Amino acid sequence: MSVYLDTSVLIPFLYEETEQREKAESVKRLFQVITNRQAQALITFYTLPELYNYVAENYSIDQVNETLRVSLAELFSAPLIVKPFVDRVDVERLRRRFAISDPSDVFHVVAAIHYDCSAIITFDHHFQQVANVIPAYTPDEFLATLGNTSDAQ
């Protein structure tokens, strides 16, 4: 089983450990499960510009490169599956299967479907709009489906 990690789960994990403590702890538990290979997690190239934009908006210009580089090293130290952009023809075909209010998240849903993920892990509630196509869980909700949230701590 592989799950798609939305950028909204990566930001508190990589950048907001103290500002969003509960979310960061939740994602740490998720990453422990991923590191223990109890679940496979996938990200795509769609995530990288979103992480860059977050860093560019929240750090000084002279900190952006180093902050992004260090955070990507931390992220890629986990056994994640990294997939490229979905081909434009497949994007057009798959996006007809659902509607979501945030246009930037269309590509994440398309990628999750295209790469046969069983769910999207996210803190963005609007992903519930596509639950008829692919389930969306918060990290803790997903861990509860595995029945081992206490084991992951």
C-alpha positions as CSV (number, residue, x, y, z in Angstrom):
1,M,0.0,0.0,0.0
2,S,1.3,3.4,-0.9
3,V,0.0,6.8,0.2
4,Y,0.4,10.2,-1.3
5,L,1.9,12.8,1.0
6,D,0.4,16.3,0.4
7,T,2.7,19.3,0.9
8,S,0.5,20.3,3.9
9,V,1.9,17.4,5.9
10,L,5.5,18.1,4.9
11,I,5.5,21.8,5.9
12,P,4.8,21.3,9.7
13,F,7.3,18.4,9.7
14,L,10.1,20.3,8.0
15,Y,9.6,23.9,9.0
16,E,7.0,24.4,11.8
17,E,7.9,22.0,14.5
18,T,7.3,24.6,17.2
19,E,4.6,26.7,15.6
20,Q,2.4,23.7,14.7
21,R,3.5,21.3,17.4
22,E,0.5,18.9,17.2
23,K,0.7,18.6,13.5
24,A,4.5,18.2,13.6
25,E,4.1,15.4,16.1
26,S,1.5,13.7,14.1
27,V,3.7,13.8,11.0
28,K,6.7,12.5,13.0
29,R,4.5,9.4,14.0
30,L,3.6,9.0,10.3
31,F,7.3,9.2,9.2
32,Q,8.2,6.6,11.9
33,V,5.7,4.2,10.2
34,I,7.2,5.0,6.8
35,T,10.8,4.6,8.1
36,N,9.8,1.2,9.6
37,R,8.4,0.4,6.2
38,Q,4.9,-0.3,7.6
39,A,3.6,1.9,4.8
40,Q,5.0,3.3,1.6
41,A,4.8,7.0,1.0
42,L,5.0,8.8,-2.3
43,I,5.7,12.4,-3.2
44,T,5.9,14.0,-6.6
45,F,7.7,16.8,-8.3
46,Y,4.5,18.9,-7.7
47,T,5.6,19.1,-4.0
48,L,9.0,20.7,-4.6
49,P,7.9,24.1,-5.9
50,E,5.3,24.3,-3.1
51,L,8.1,23.7,-0.5
52,Y,10.3,26.3,-2.3
53,N,7.4,28.8,-2.2
54,Y,6.8,28.2,1.5
55,V,10.5,28.8,2.3
56,A,10.7,31.8,0.1
57,E,7.7,33.4,1.8
58,N,8.8,32.6,5.4
59,Y,12.6,33.0,5.4
60,S,14.9,35.9,4.4
61,I,16.3,35.7,0.9
62,D,19.8,34.8,2.2
63,Q,18.3,31.8,4.1
64,V,16.2,30.3,1.4
65,N,18.7,28.2,-0.4
66,E,20.3,26.7,2.8
67,T,16.9,26.2,4.5
68,L,15.4,24.4,1.5
69,R,18.6,22.3,0.9
70,V,18.7,21.1,4.5
71,S,15.0,20.4,4.6
72,L,15.1,18.4,1.4
73,A,18.1,16.4,2.7
74,E,16.0,15.6,5.8
75,L,12.9,14.7,3.7
76,F,14.8,12.5,1.3
77,S,16.6,10.6,4.1
78,A,13.2,8.9,4.6
79,P,12.5,5.9,2.3
80,L,10.0,7.9,0.1
81,I,9.1,7.1,-3.4
82,V,9.6,10.1,-5.6
83,K,7.7,10.3,-8.8
84,P,7.8,12.8,-11.7
85,F,5.1,15.1,-13.1
86,V,2.2,13.2,-14.7
87,D,2.0,13.4,-18.5
88,R,-0.3,16.2,-19.7
89,V,-2.6,13.8,-21.5
90,D,-3.1,11.7,-18.3
91,V,-3.7,14.9,-16.3
92,E,-6.5,15.9,-18.6
93,R,-8.0,12.4,-18.6
94,L,-7.8,11.9,-14.8
95,R,-9.0,15.4,-13.8
96,R,-12.4,14.8,-15.4
97,R,-13.1,12.2,-12.7
98,F,-13.3,14.7,-9.8
99,A,-13.7,18.3,-8.8
100,I,-11.8,20.1,-6.0
101,S,-12.1,23.7,-5.0
102,D,-8.3,24.4,-4.9
103,P,-7.0,24.3,-8.4
104,S,-3.4,23.8,-7.2
105,D,-4.4,20.5,-5.6
106,V,-5.8,19.1,-8.8
107,F,-2.2,17.9,-9.7
108,H,-1.8,16.2,-6.3
109,V,-5.1,14.3,-6.7
110,V,-4.2,13.3,-10.3
111,A,-0.8,12.1,-9.2
112,A,-2.2,10.1,-6.3
113,I,-4.6,8.4,-8.7
114,H,-2.1,8.0,-11.5
115,Y,0.5,6.4,-9.2
116,D,-2.1,4.0,-7.7
117,C,-2.0,5.4,-4.2
118,S,-4.5,4.1,-1.7
119,A,-5.0,7.5,0.0
120,I,-3.8,11.1,0.3
121,I,-2.4,12.1,3.6
122,T,-3.1,15.8,4.2
123,F,-4.2,18.5,6.6
124,D,-6.2,20.2,3.9
125,H,-9.9,19.4,4.5
126,H,-10.9,20.3,1.0
127,F,-9.4,16.9,-0.2
128,Q,-12.6,15.4,1.3
129,Q,-14.2,16.7,-1.9
130,V,-12.5,13.9,-3.8
131,A,-13.2,11.1,-1.3
132,N,-15.4,9.4,-3.8
133,V,-12.3,8.9,-6.0
134,I,-9.5,8.6,-3.4
135,P,-9.7,8.7,0.4
136,A,-8.0,11.6,2.3
137,Y,-6.8,11.3,5.8
138,T,-4.8,13.3,8.3
139,P,-1.7,11.6,9.5
140,D,-3.4,10.4,12.7
141,E,-6.5,9.2,10.8
142,F,-4.3,7.2,8.5
143,L,-2.3,5.7,11.4
144,A,-5.6,4.7,13.0
145,T,-6.5,2.8,9.8
146,L,-3.3,0.8,10.4
147,G,-4.3,0.1,13.9
148,N,-0.9,1.0,15.4
149,T,-0.8,4.6,16.3
150,S,0.7,3.7,19.7
151,D,3.4,1.6,18.1
152,A,4.4,4.5,15.9
153,Q,5.2,6.7,18.8
